[in-house]
């Protein structure tokens, strides 16, 4: 627990491009039972505004880190979806944008008592929050194809349900595609009944390459700045799950079946 004493030590800030910061935190240091090492937050810096994509786990204050990077820009904050590791810092900001299907989930306190039995001592920092994530005061719904104007950078909202009903991806006019939890390497969380939905969402993202082959993918977990092969491999992997279903192992913490192929792990609920 003493390895991380403040926000500067907890968050890894990467100035990946002149206008793009990647802010990373170690989900495995909070609870390794999620089989995920990194959560990636992104700050896209336009000429008059900046967009923060997700607010992380809420273990350490995020806003001071962001404020140091903004200069005179107005800050907009968006959640790719409403799971705890993406909304933890929402209460630090005045307004949060999220897809209309998940507004209700981020409008109320979020119970994270499921972390109490984590093998990591650092989760005791949540005791001061009573293992509850407080919501932002102002939640505003967004919809598919909405455009967010940052000045010289514009960002299109793309509804990509499957991981959750209101999952979104975000495409900039500079060809960065932020995929949230719709597509990333490592552990994918799915339900069998939503396989057709997630496959449709992945196909929707693959279709974007018909307009530009220069798109780079920036997932919310693990590796970032990856290529189209992530989407292709994930689509094929999900389609093949039934063929490897007999290899499944039960995970009592997640209350899910764990399946693994050569590229991905899948938690199937």
C-alpha positions as CSV (number, residue, x, y, z in Angstrom):
1,X,0.0,0.0,0.0
2,X,2.9,2.4,0.7
3,X,4.2,2.0,-2.8
4,X,1.5,4.5,-3.9
5,X,1.2,7.6,-1.7
6,X,-0.4,10.1,-4.1
7,X,-1.9,10.6,-7.5
8,X,1.4,11.4,-9.1
9,X,2.7,8.0,-8.1
10,X,-0.5,6.1,-9.0
11,X,-1.2,7.5,-12.5
12,X,1.2,6.9,-15.3
13,X,0.9,9.9,-17.7
14,X,2.1,9.3,-21.3
15,X,2.2,12.3,-23.7
16,X,1.7,10.0,-26.7
17,X,1.0,12.7,-29.2
18,X,1.1,16.5,-29.1
19,X,-2.6,16.5,-28.5
20,X,-3.1,13.1,-26.8
21,X,-2.3,12.0,-23.3
22,X,-2.7,8.4,-22.1
23,X,-3.3,8.2,-18.3
24,X,-2.9,4.7,-17.1
25,X,-3.6,3.0,-13.7
26,X,-3.0,-0.5,-12.5
27,X,-6.3,-2.4,-12.1
28,X,-4.3,-5.5,-11.1
29,X,-2.9,-3.5,-8.1
30,X,-6.6,-2.9,-7.0
31,X,-7.8,-6.5,-7.6
32,X,-6.0,-9.1,-9.8
33,X,-9.1,-11.2,-9.9
34,X,-10.3,-9.2,-12.9
35,X,-7.4,-10.6,-15.0
36,X,-6.6,-7.1,-16.2
37,X,-3.4,-5.2,-15.8
38,X,-4.0,-1.7,-17.1
39,X,-7.0,0.7,-17.4
40,X,-6.3,3.4,-19.9
41,X,-7.9,6.9,-19.7
42,X,-7.4,9.4,-22.5
43,X,-7.2,13.1,-22.7
44,X,-7.7,14.6,-26.2
45,X,-6.5,18.2,-26.4
46,X,-8.3,20.5,-29.0
47,X,-7.6,24.1,-29.6
48,X,-10.3,25.4,-27.2
49,X,-11.5,22.3,-25.4
50,X,-10.2,18.9,-24.2
51,X,-12.1,15.6,-23.8
52,X,-11.3,13.2,-20.9
53,X,-12.4,9.7,-21.8
54,X,-13.3,7.8,-18.6
55,X,-12.4,8.7,-15.0
56,X,-10.8,5.4,-13.8
57,X,-11.2,3.6,-10.5
58,X,-11.5,6.5,-8.2
59,X,-8.7,5.3,-5.9
60,X,-6.7,8.5,-6.1
61,X,-7.8,12.0,-7.2
62,X,-7.7,12.3,-11.0
63,X,-8.7,16.0,-11.4
64,X,-5.3,17.5,-10.3
65,X,-3.5,15.4,-12.9
66,X,-5.9,16.6,-15.6
67,X,-5.8,20.2,-14.5
68,X,-2.0,20.3,-14.8
69,X,-2.4,19.4,-18.5
70,X,-5.3,21.6,-19.6
71,X,-3.8,25.1,-19.9
72,X,-6.8,27.4,-20.7
73,X,-8.9,24.8,-22.3
74,X,-12.5,23.9,-21.2
75,X,-12.7,20.3,-20.1
76,X,-15.4,17.9,-21.2
77,X,-15.7,14.4,-19.6
78,X,-17.2,11.3,-21.1
79,X,-17.7,7.7,-19.9
80,X,-17.4,5.0,-22.4
81,X,-19.8,3.0,-20.2
82,X,-20.8,2.7,-16.5
83,X,-18.5,0.0,-15.0
84,X,-16.7,1.0,-11.8
85,X,-13.2,1.2,-13.3
86,X,-14.4,3.8,-15.8
87,X,-16.5,6.0,-13.6
88,X,-14.6,6.1,-10.3
89,X,-13.5,9.7,-10.5
90,X,-16.8,11.1,-11.9
91,X,-17.6,13.0,-8.7
92,X,-14.5,15.2,-9.2
93,X,-16.0,16.8,-12.3
94,X,-18.9,19.1,-12.8
95,X,-20.5,17.3,-15.7
96,X,-20.3,13.8,-17.2
97,X,-21.5,12.7,-20.6
98,X,-22.6,9.1,-21.1
99,X,-24.8,7.2,-23.5
100,X,-28.5,7.6,-22.7
101,X,-28.9,3.9,-22.0
102,X,-26.5,4.1,-19.0
103,X,-27.4,7.5,-17.5
104,X,-29.3,5.9,-14.6
105,X,-26.3,3.8,-13.6
106,X,-23.9,6.8,-13.1
107,X,-26.6,9.0,-11.5
108,X,-26.6,7.1,-8.2
109,X,-23.8,6.0,-5.8
110,X,-22.0,2.9,-7.0
111,X,-21.4,0.1,-4.6
112,X,-17.9,-1.4,-4.8
113,X,-18.0,-3.6,-1.7
114,X,-17.1,-6.5,-4.0
115,X,-13.5,-5.2,-3.7
116,X,-13.3,-5.6,0.0
117,X,-11.8,-9.1,-0.2
118,X,-9.2,-8.2,-2.8
119,X,-5.8,-9.6,-1.9
120,X,-4.3,-6.1,-2.4
121,X,-4.0,-3.9,0.6
122,X,-4.4,-0.7,-1.4
123,X,-8.1,-1.2,-1.7
124,X,-8.4,-0.1,2.0
125,X,-8.1,3.4,0.6
126,X,-11.8,2.9,-0.4
127,X,-12.7,2.7,3.3
128,X,-12.9,6.5,3.5
129,X,-15.5,6.3,0.7
130,X,-17.4,3.5,2.5
131,X,-16.7,1.4,-0.6
132,X,-19.1,3.7,-2.6
133,X,-18.3,5.8,-5.6
134,X,-20.2,9.1,-5.6
135,X,-21.7,10.3,-8.9
136,X,-21.2,13.6,-10.6
137,X,-23.8,16.3,-9.9
138,X,-24.7,16.7,-13.6
139,X,-25.1,13.8,-15.9
140,X,-25.9,14.5,-19.6
141,X,-27.0,11.9,-22.1
142,X,-25.3,11.6,-25.5
143,X,-26.4,9.6,-28.5
144,X,-25.0,7.7,-31.5
145,X,-23.4,9.9,-34.2
146,X,-23.3,13.0,-32.0
147,X,-20.2,15.2,-32.7
148,X,-18.1,16.6,-29.9
149,X,-16.2,19.8,-31.0
150,X,-12.9,20.5,-29.4
151,X,-11.9,23.2,-31.9
152,X,-9.4,21.7,-34.4
153,X,-10.4,18.2,-33.3
154,X,-13.9,16.7,-33.7
155,X,-15.0,13.4,-32.2
156,X,-17.9,11.3,-33.3
157,X,-19.8,9.1,-30.8
158,X,-20.3,5.6,-32.1
159,X,-22.8,3.4,-30.1
160,X,-21.1,-0.1,-29.8
161,X,-23.2,-2.1,-27.4
162,X,-22.4,-5.7,-26.3
163,X,-20.1,-5.3,-23.3
164,X,-22.9,-3.2,-21.8
165,X,-26.0,-1.6,-23.4
166,X,-24.6,1.9,-23.6
167,X,-21.0,1.2,-24.6
168,X,-19.6,3.8,-26.9
169,X,-16.5,4.2,-29.1
170,X,-15.2,7.5,-30.1
171,X,-13.6,8.4,-33.5
172,X,-11.5,11.6,-34.0
173,X,-11.1,13.4,-37.3
174,X,-7.4,12.5,-36.9
175,X,-8.2,8.8,-37.1
176,X,-7.9,7.8,-33.5
177,X,-10.6,5.3,-32.5
178,X,-11.2,4.9,-28.7
179,X,-12.9,1.5,-28.4
180,X,-13.7,1.5,-24.6
181,X,-14.3,-2.1,-23.6
182,X,-15.8,-3.0,-26.9
183,X,-12.4,-4.3,-28.1
184,X,-9.1,-4.7,-26.2
185,X,-6.5,-7.4,-25.7
186,X,-6.5,-9.4,-22.5
187,X,-9.7,-10.3,-20.7
188,X,-13.1,-9.7,-22.5
189,X,-16.3,-9.7,-20.5
190,X,-19.3,-11.0,-22.4
191,X,-22.6,-12.9,-22.1
192,X,-23.6,-15.6,-24.6
193,X,-26.9,-13.9,-25.3
194,X,-25.0,-10.7,-26.4
195,X,-22.6,-12.4,-28.8
196,X,-24.6,-11.2,-31.8
197,X,-24.7,-7.7,-30.4
198,X,-21.0,-7.4,-29.7
199,X,-20.1,-9.0,-33.1
200,X,-22.3,-6.4,-34.8
201,X,-20.5,-3.6,-32.9
202,X,-17.1,-5.0,-33.9
203,X,-18.2,-5.2,-37.5
204,X,-19.4,-1.6,-37.3
205,X,-15.9,-0.6,-36.2
206,X,-14.2,-2.7,-38.9
207,X,-16.4,-0.9,-41.5
208,X,-14.8,2.4,-40.5
209,X,-11.7,1.2,-42.3
210,X,-13.5,1.5,-45.6
211,X,-13.2,5.3,-45.2
212,X,-9.6,5.3,-43.8
213,X,-7.0,2.6,-43.4
214,X,-5.0,4.8,-41.1
215,X,-7.2,4.4,-38.0
216,X,-5.4,3.6,-34.8
217,X,-7.2,1.8,-31.9
218,X,-7.0,3.1,-28.3
219,X,-8.7,0.5,-26.1
220,X,-9.6,1.2,-22.4
221,X,-7.5,-1.7,-21.2
222,X,-4.0,-3.2,-21.9
223,X,-2.1,-2.3,-25.1
224,X,-3.0,1.0,-26.9
225,X,-2.3,2.3,-30.4
226,X,-3.0,-1.0,-32.0
227,X,-4.3,-1.9,-35.4
228,X,-7.3,-3.3,-37.2
229,X,-6.1,-6.8,-36.4
230,X,-7.5,-6.5,-32.9
231,X,-11.0,-6.2,-34.2
232,X,-10.5,-9.0,-36.8
233,X,-9.0,-11.4,-34.2
234,X,-11.6,-10.6,-31.6
235,X,-14.5,-11.2,-34.0
236,X,-13.0,-14.5,-35.0
237,X,-12.3,-15.4,-31.4
238,X,-15.9,-14.8,-30.3
239,X,-17.3,-16.7,-33.2
240,X,-15.1,-19.7,-32.2
241,X,-16.0,-19.8,-28.5
242,X,-18.6,-22.5,-28.9
243,X,-15.9,-24.7,-30.4
244,X,-13.7,-24.4,-27.3
245,X,-16.6,-24.2,-24.7
246,X,-15.6,-27.6,-23.2
247,X,-12.3,-26.0,-22.0
248,X,-14.2,-23.6,-19.7
249,X,-13.2,-23.1,-16.1
250,X,-15.5,-21.7,-13.4
251,X,-14.4,-18.5,-11.6
252,X,-16.3,-18.1,-8.4
253,X,-15.3,-14.5,-7.8
254,X,-16.6,-13.3,-11.2
255,X,-19.4,-15.9,-11.2
256,X,-18.4,-16.6,-14.8
257,X,-16.9,-19.2,-17.0
258,X,-13.3,-18.5,-18.2
259,X,-12.3,-19.5,-21.6
260,X,-8.9,-18.8,-23.3
261,X,-7.7,-19.0,-26.8
262,X,-4.3,-18.1,-28.3
263,X,-5.0,-14.3,-28.1
264,X,-7.8,-13.5,-25.6
265,X,-9.3,-14.6,-22.4
266,X,-13.1,-14.4,-22.1
267,X,-15.3,-14.2,-19.0
268,X,-18.7,-15.5,-20.0
269,X,-21.6,-14.7,-17.7
